[in-house]
Amino acid sequence: MPARSSAADPDPAVRSAVRTALSVSVATGLYGVSFGALSVAAGLDVPQTMALSLLMFSGGSQFAAVGVVGAGGGIGAVVATAGLLGARNGLYGVQVAPLLGASGWRRLLAAHLTIDESTAVATAQPTPAATRAGFWWTGAGVFVLWNAFSLLGALLGDALGDPRRYGLDAAAGAAFLALLWPRLSGDDRRATRTVRVVAVAAAALALALTPVVPAGVPVLAAAALAVVVGALDGGGAGAGRGPGGGAGAGGGDDDAAPVVTP
């Protein structure tokens, strides 16, 4: 992790990004208890559960995989379902890669840590340094806590009962929704208005598709809608804008990193 992204960084934007990253990491990590418990209840053992958390590291895909296993599905159904949900991370990679400028082993690590939460925290930051801090701290924090609590949930297993009793099924979603607010408000009225329209349209599309298409498709459709609008808008909606409002991802700032794709 770059030294400039440390909690001791004097930049207030970086400190704020780190605080946000830590709070999101805790909320999301606690949800790992639910995954661990559901995984062993579906018939996987502890090593298999941990392999999913360590190697797949995509909550939606993991829950989809154990759901298919629990329903008696084969390996083909597991791969197809989990892969469909995991495809969204590829879209995230296109957005965050230009903002990080990672290379070598950091590029591979960034690809593994590109998830909903790290992308949301990173793209909500106002400066390039805060963006990098938000991404790395969120990605690393979620990875450590998700795996730790997945192990706890797997070891406790059925003793927990239904994880929804503890509200764990809502913790990650609530944290993620809280991250949307900075994207729906801002000084640029035109960009903010466009972002709000895209958010409402994407949500409506996802809700309309949910009853009629397989799991994962509504999320991908909503993301595709946002990408198309951002491309047509030329970045005016903020979809293709870097921290600080520069043109293009990371553009307009001497500290912006070169484009790479994880």
Phi, psi and omega in degrees: 000133182300143182298329183291349180260020183280162180295340182273001181301131182290344180295117181299329179294323178291317179299319178296320179296320180294318178298317178298317180300317181293319180293319178294322180297318180294313181299316181288320180300320179300329179294340178298333176302318180298315180298313181301316180294316181292327181295311180290330177293333180279352177115357177276150176269178184298313178300321179294320178299315181289329176297319177297316182291321182285318188263319179280311177044058174209103190309312180300316180294322180294315178296321178297318182296313181290332176295318178293318178299315180296332180274000179090013181287157180273181183297325179297316179293323179298311182296316182296314183292312180295322180294324179298315179290323182287345182298334181297333180295333176295321176294320178299320182300321179297326182281317188270338183304314180295338183277340185263323182064029182285150177215163179062223183293333177293329178295316178294320179295319179298321179298320181289330183266004179280100181227180180307309188291314181295324178292316182296314181294317183298312185283352178270358186272152185273344183229157179301319181295319179292325177298313180294318178298315181299318181294308186292317180292320178292312181301312181292319181296315179296319182299312182295310184287324178299315180290322179297315181282334172297318178296317179299314180297322180292322180289322179286324175057228186293347181297336179286335187074210180284117181301337181293342178299332184262003180076013183291336181289343182257346187298310183294318180297319179296318179295320181293318179296325179297333180285343183287334186303314179300334180280342183259004178220153180170179183279330181278100187296321181296313180297317181297318180297317180295319179298319180295318179298316179297318181298315180294316181296318180295318178296318179297319179296315180298317180295321181292325183277336186307317182285346191241353181233163180298157178303138180101328181295318178302321179296315180294320179296317179296318178296319179297320178300314180297319179296316181297314180297318179299320180293317180293329182279351179071025179090359183294334181279355180095353183293327181248024184255144179275176178301140180086359175085015178293154180289125182083165181293114179075004185283165176074018181218129183296340182269001183291148183267158177294157182285128173220155178241121182291000000 
